[in-house]
Amino acid sequence: NSVYRTQLSTEIPKIINAIVVDSVTMQLDFSKTLDSLSAVQTQNYIVNNGIGSPYEVIISPQFSSITLKFGNSLARGVTNTVEVKNVTDCAGNQLASSANHATLFIAKKILKNDILISEVLFNPKPNGVDFVEIYNNTNEPLDLKDLQIANLDSKGAIANVKSISTKSLLLNAKTYWVICSNTSNVKQNYFTRNPDNFTQISTLPAYNNDKGSVILLSNNQVIDQLNYNVKIHHPLIQNEDGISIERVSFLVDTNEPNNFKSAAATAGFATPSYKNSQELSGNENFVSLRTKTLSPDGDGFEDVLIMDYQFTENSSQATISVYSDKGILIRELLKNQTIATAG
């Protein structure tokens, strides 16, 4: 065959992807086409934790992907390992020992309050887009494939349900994830500390600028729901365009009064993919200077002055001015701007 010669290389085949299709089915993708006679042998595959070898192996028409079917189910929330032995490519090269195994994981079912709404931008800048940030409130990974986002229609019924991901996508414990219709747009407008923690879907449910509801669902159960209105924003904000509302605490109900606040101006008015600027930080109020004076003359001594602060109250405002030792105003850094709870 014409393809035979291309297979006669010294490149070692590897497992490049492992997908859990369902509790008894998995798919393995390889870096090269495989020798079908060795690839279809069930004894060449084994999964730990008592799962054992598959009862059936199905190889793809391209000979670079296989589907394994097992008699025993993979348990949710348990990490399993599949090992492949004695499988070769057409040139007889066996899988590299460093890449002949893969991890398999089925996250536990998402229950109420496991994933919480963390931040919402419902009134974006001109040419901007809405986004919803969620937070894994548990101590284990959860699969965003099992999560949907929605809103309410005019009659108060759940509507416009959108799936977050069509394939397995793990949200690690205690981390933040952003859902939007244009990832690059959000990243252009705001600082994103974790740029990989984004999922782009074709369209978000409509979230109106004056009021609305953001709903998370899993297995047809409401996991979390935020009922918002524009009055949540700080009363001194004159133009809410491009300013998100952030959750203050994950320990109280989502719709508890004052549990969502305008993102701080000093944080860029939104914090997609990382800790909210208005999130509670501690039980102590302080403002401290690391040195008493600042002399930015480039001599390497006190060229930079760092001020640390923390407040128990959120939505605080600050005015910060720098004076010379003669009392002359040098620079006004902030003038009555909203700041984060700590920074």
Secondary structure as a PSIPRED ss2 file (coil, helix, strand):
# PSIPRED VFORMAT (PSIPRED V4.0)

   1 N C   1.000  0.000  0.000
   2 S C   1.000  0.000  0.000
   3 V C   1.000  0.000  0.000
   4 Y H   0.000  1.000  0.000
   5 R H   0.000  1.000  0.000
   6 T H   0.000  1.000  0.000
   7 Q H   0.000  1.000  0.000
   8 L C   1.000  0.000  0.000
   9 S C   1.000  0.000  0.000
  10 T C   1.000  0.000  0.000
  11 E C   1.000  0.000  0.000
  12 I C   1.000  0.000  0.000
  13 P C   1.000  0.000  0.000
  14 K C   1.000  0.000  0.000
  15 I E   0.000  0.000  1.000
  16 I E   0.000  0.000  1.000
  17 N E   0.000  0.000  1.000
  18 A E   0.000  0.000  1.000
  19 I E   0.000  0.000  1.000
  20 V E   0.000  0.000  1.000
  21 V E   0.000  0.000  1.000
  22 D E   0.000  0.000  1.000
  23 S C   1.000  0.000  0.000
  24 V C   1.000  0.000  0.000
  25 T E   0.000  0.000  1.000
  26 M E   0.000  0.000  1.000
  27 Q E   0.000  0.000  1.000
  28 L E   0.000  0.000  1.000
  29 D E   0.000  0.000  1.000
  30 F E   0.000  0.000  1.000
  31 S C   1.000  0.000  0.000
  32 K C   1.000  0.000  0.000
  33 T C   1.000  0.000  0.000
  34 L E   0.000  0.000  1.000
  35 D C   1.000  0.000  0.000
  36 S H   0.000  1.000  0.000
  37 L H   0.000  1.000  0.000
  38 S H   0.000  1.000  0.000
  39 A H   0.000  1.000  0.000
  40 V C   1.000  0.000  0.000
  41 Q C   1.000  0.000  0.000
  42 T H   0.000  1.000  0.000
  43 Q H   0.000  1.000  0.000
  44 N H   0.000  1.000  0.000
  45 Y E   0.000  0.000  1.000
  46 I E   0.000  0.000  1.000
  47 V E   0.000  0.000  1.000
  48 N C   1.000  0.000  0.000
  49 N C   1.000  0.000  0.000
  50 G C   1.000  0.000  0.000
  51 I C   1.000  0.000  0.000
  52 G E   0.000  0.000  1.000
  53 S C   1.000  0.000  0.000
  54 P C   1.000  0.000  0.000
  55 Y C   1.000  0.000  0.000
  56 E E   0.000  0.000  1.000
  57 V E   0.000  0.000  1.000
  58 I E   0.000  0.000  1.000
  59 I E   0.000  0.000  1.000
  60 S C   1.000  0.000  0.000
  61 P C   1.000  0.000  0.000
  62 Q C   1.000  0.000  0.000
  63 F C   1.000  0.000  0.000
  64 S C   1.000  0.000  0.000
  65 S E   0.000  0.000  1.000
  66 I E   0.000  0.000  1.000
  67 T E   0.000  0.000  1.000
  68 L E   0.000  0.000  1.000
  69 K E   0.000  0.000  1.000
  70 F C   1.000  0.000  0.000
  71 G C   1.000  0.000  0.000
  72 N C   1.000  0.000  0.000
  73 S C   1.000  0.000  0.000
  74 L C   1.000  0.000  0.000
  75 A C   1.000  0.000  0.000
  76 R C   1.000  0.000  0.000
  77 G C   1.000  0.000  0.000
  78 V C   1.000  0.000  0.000
  79 T E   0.000  0.000  1.000
  80 N E   0.000  0.000  1.000
  81 T E   0.000  0.000  1.000
  82 V E   0.000  0.000  1.000
  83 E E   0.000  0.000  1.000
  84 V E   0.000  0.000  1.000
  85 K C   1.000  0.000  0.000
  86 N C   1.000  0.000  0.000
  87 V C   1.000  0.000  0.000
  88 T E   0.000  0.000  1.000
  89 D E   0.000  0.000  1.000
  90 C C   1.000  0.000  0.000
  91 A C   1.000  0.000  0.000
  92 G C   1.000  0.000  0.000
  93 N C   1.000  0.000  0.000
  94 Q E   0.000  0.000  1.000
  95 L C   1.000  0.000  0.000
  96 A C   1.000  0.000  0.000
  97 S H   0.000  1.000  0.000
  98 S H   0.000  1.000  0.000
  99 A H   0.000  1.000  0.000
 100 N C   1.000  0.000  0.000
 101 H E   0.000  0.000  1.000
 102 A E   0.000  0.000  1.000
 103 T E   0.000  0.000  1.000
 104 L E   0.000  0.000  1.000
 105 F E   0.000  0.000  1.000
 106 I C   1.000  0.000  0.000
 107 A C   1.000  0.000  0.000
 108 K C   1.000  0.000  0.000
 109 K C   1.000  0.000  0.000
 110 I C   1.000  0.000  0.000
 111 L C   1.000  0.000  0.000
 112 K C   1.000  0.000  0.000
 113 N C   1.000  0.000  0.000
 114 D C   1.000  0.000  0.000
 115 I E   0.000  0.000  1.000
 116 L E   0.000  0.000  1.000
 117 I E   0.000  0.000  1.000
 118 S E   0.000  0.000  1.000
 119 E E   0.000  0.000  1.000
 120 V E   0.000  0.000  1.000
 121 L E   0.000  0.000  1.000
 122 F C   1.000  0.000  0.000
 123 N C   1.000  0.000  0.000
 124 P C   1.000  0.000  0.000
 125 K C   1.000  0.000  0.000
 126 P C   1.000  0.000  0.000
 127 N C   1.000  0.000  0.000
 128 G C   1.000  0.000  0.000
 129 V C   1.000  0.000  0.000
 130 D C   1.000  0.000  0.000
 131 F E   0.000  0.000  1.000
 132 V E   0.000  0.000  1.000
 133 E E   0.000  0.000  1.000
 134 I E   0.000  0.000  1.000
 135 Y E   0.000  0.000  1.000
 136 N E   0.000  0.000  1.000
 137 N C   1.000  0.000  0.000
 138 T C   1.000  0.000  0.000
 139 N C   1.000  0.000  0.000
 140 E C   1.000  0.000  0.000
 141 P C   1.000  0.000  0.000
 142 L E   0.000  0.000  1.000
 143 D E   0.000  0.000  1.000
 144 L H   0.000  1.000  0.000
 145 K H   0.000  1.000  0.000
 146 D H   0.000  1.000  0.000
 147 L C   1.000  0.000  0.000
 148 Q E   0.000  0.000  1.000
 149 I E   0.000  0.000  1.000
 150 A E   0.000  0.000  1.000
 151 N E   0.000  0.000  1.000
 152 L E   0.000  0.000  1.000
 153 D C   1.000  0.000  0.000
 154 S C   1.000  0.000  0.000
 155 K C   1.000  0.000  0.000
 156 G C   1.000  0.000  0.000
 157 A C   1.000  0.000  0.000
 158 I E   0.000  0.000  1.000
 159 A E   0.000  0.000  1.000
 160 N E   0.000  0.000  1.000
 161 V E   0.000  0.000  1.000
 162 K E   0.000  0.000  1.000
 163 S E   0.000  0.000  1.000
 164 I C   1.000  0.000  0.000
 165 S C   1.000  0.000  0.000
 166 T C   1.000  0.000  0.000
 167 K C   1.000  0.000  0.000
 168 S C   1.000  0.000  0.000
 169 L C   1.000  0.000  0.000
 170 L E   0.000  0.000  1.000
 171 L E   0.000  0.000  1.000
 172 N C   1.000  0.000  0.000
 173 A C   1.000  0.000  0.000
 174 K C   1.000  0.000  0.000
 175 T C   1.000  0.000  0.000
 176 Y E   0.000  0.000  1.000
 177 W E   0.000  0.000  1.000
 178 V E   0.000  0.000  1.000
 179 I E   0.000  0.000  1.000
 180 C E   0.000  0.000  1.000
 181 S C   1.000  0.000  0.000
 182 N C   1.000  0.000  0.000
 183 T H   0.000  1.000  0.000
 184 S H   0.000  1.000  0.000
 185 N H   0.000  1.000  0.000
 186 V H   0.000  1.000  0.000
 187 K H   0.000  1.000  0.000
 188 Q H   0.000  1.000  0.000
 189 N H   0.000  1.000  0.000
 190 Y C   1.000  0.000  0.000
 191 F C   1.000  0.000  0.000
 192 T C   1.000  0.000  0.000
 193 R C   1.000  0.000  0.000
 194 N C   1.000  0.000  0.000
 195 P C   1.000  0.000  0.000
 196 D C   1.000  0.000  0.000
 197 N C   1.000  0.000  0.000
 198 F E   0.000  0.000  1.000
 199 T E   0.000  0.000  1.000
 200 Q E   0.000  0.000  1.000
 201 I C   1.000  0.000  0.000
 202 S C   1.000  0.000  0.000
 203 T C   1.000  0.000  0.000
 204 L C   1.000  0.000  0.000
 205 P C   1.000  0.000  0.000
 206 A C   1.000  0.000  0.000
 207 Y C   1.000  0.000  0.000
 208 N C   1.000  0.000  0.000
 209 N C   1.000  0.000  0.000
 210 D C   1.000  0.000  0.000
 211 K E   0.000  0.000  1.000
 212 G E   0.000  0.000  1.000
 213 S E   0.000  0.000  1.000
 214 V E   0.000  0.000  1.000
 215 I E   0.000  0.000  1.000
 216 L E   0.000  0.000  1.000
 217 L E   0.000  0.000  1.000
 218 S E   0.000  0.000  1.000
 219 N C   1.000  0.000  0.000
 220 N C   1.000  0.000  0.000
 221 Q E   0.000  0.000  1.000
 222 V E   0.000  0.000  1.000
 223 I E   0.000  0.000  1.000
 224 D E   0.000  0.000  1.000
 225 Q E   0.000  0.000  1.000
 226 L E   0.000  0.000  1.000
 227 N E   0.000  0.000  1.000
 228 Y E   0.000  0.000  1.000
 229 N E   0.000  0.000  1.000
 230 V H   0.000  1.000  0.000
 231 K H   0.000  1.000  0.000
 232 I H   0.000  1.000  0.000
 233 H C   1.000  0.000  0.000
 234 H C   1.000  0.000  0.000
 235 P C   1.000  0.000  0.000
 236 L C   1.000  0.000  0.000
 237 I C   1.000  0.000  0.000
 238 Q C   1.000  0.000  0.000
 239 N C   1.000  0.000  0.000
 240 E C   1.000  0.000  0.000
 241 D C   1.000  0.000  0.000
 242 G C   1.000  0.000  0.000
 243 I C   1.000  0.000  0.000
 244 S C   1.000  0.000  0.000
 245 I E   0.000  0.000  1.000
 246 E E   0.000  0.000  1.000
 247 R E   0.000  0.000  1.000
 248 V C   1.000  0.000  0.000
 249 S C   1.000  0.000  0.000
 250 F C   1.000  0.000  0.000
 251 L C   1.000  0.000  0.000
 252 V C   1.000  0.000  0.000
 253 D C   1.000  0.000  0.000
 254 T C   1.000  0.000  0.000
 255 N C   1.000  0.000  0.000
 256 E C   1.000  0.000  0.000
 257 P C   1.000  0.000  0.000
 258 N C   1.000  0.000  0.000
 259 N C   1.000  0.000  0.000
 260 F E   0.000  0.000  1.000
 261 K E   0.000  0.000  1.000
 262 S E   0.000  0.000  1.000
 263 A C   1.000  0.000  0.000
 264 A C   1.000  0.000  0.000
 265 A H   0.000  1.000  0.000
 266 T H   0.000  1.000  0.000
 267 A H   0.000  1.000  0.000
 268 G C   1.000  0.000  0.000
 269 F C   1.000  0.000  0.000
 270 A C   1.000  0.000  0.000
 271 T C   1.000  0.000  0.000
 272 P C   1.000  0.000  0.000
 273 S C   1.000  0.000  0.000
 274 Y C   1.000  0.000  0.000
 275 K C   1.000  0.000  0.000
 276 N C   1.000  0.000  0.000
 277 S C   1.000  0.000  0.000
 278 Q C   1.000  0.000  0.000
 279 E C   1.000  0.000  0.000
 280 L C   1.000  0.000  0.000
 281 S C   1.000  0.000  0.000
 282 G C   1.000  0.000  0.000
 283 N C   1.000  0.000  0.000
 284 E C   1.000  0.000  0.000
 285 N C   1.000  0.000  0.000
 286 F E   0.000  0.000  1.000
 287 V E   0.000  0.000  1.000
 288 S E   0.000  0.000  1.000
 289 L E   0.000  0.000  1.000
 290 R C   1.000  0.000  0.000
 291 T C   1.000  0.000  0.000
 292 K C   1.000  0.000  0.000
 293 T C   1.000  0.000  0.000
 294 L C   1.000  0.000  0.000
 295 S C   1.000  0.000  0.000
 296 P C   1.000  0.000  0.000
 297 D C   1.000  0.000  0.000
 298 G C   1.000  0.000  0.000
 299 D C   1.000  0.000  0.000
 300 G C   1.000  0.000  0.000
 301 F C   1.000  0.000  0.000
 302 E C   1.000  0.000  0.000
 303 D C   1.000  0.000  0.000
 304 V C   1.000  0.000  0.000
 305 L C   1.000  0.000  0.000
 306 I C   1.000  0.000  0.000
 307 M E   0.000  0.000  1.000
 308 D E   0.000  0.000  1.000
 309 Y E   0.000  0.000  1.000
 310 Q E   0.000  0.000  1.000
 311 F C   1.000  0.000  0.000
 312 T C   1.000  0.000  0.000
 313 E C   1.000  0.000  0.000
 314 N C   1.000  0.000  0.000
 315 S C   1.000  0.000  0.000
 316 S C   1.000  0.000  0.000
 317 Q E   0.000  0.000  1.000
 318 A E   0.000  0.000  1.000
 319 T E   0.000  0.000  1.000
 320 I E   0.000  0.000  1.000
 321 S E   0.000  0.000  1.000
 322 V E   0.000  0.000  1.000
 323 Y E   0.000  0.000  1.000
 324 S C   1.000  0.000  0.000
 325 D C   1.000  0.000  0.000
 326 K C   1.000  0.000  0.000
 327 G C   1.000  0.000  0.000
 328 I C   1.000  0.000  0.000
 329 L E   0.000  0.000  1.000
 330 I E   0.000  0.000  1.000
 331 R E   0.000  0.000  1.000
 332 E E   0.000  0.000  1.000
 333 L E   0.000  0.000  1.000
 334 L E   0.000  0.000  1.000
 335 K E   0.000  0.000  1.000
 336 N E   0.000  0.000  1.000
 337 Q E   0.000  0.000  1.000
 338 T E   0.000  0.000  1.000
 339 I C   1.000  0.000  0.000
 340 A C   1.000  0.000  0.000
 341 T C   1.000  0.000  0.000
 342 A E   0.000  0.000  1.000
 343 G C   1.000  0.000  0.000
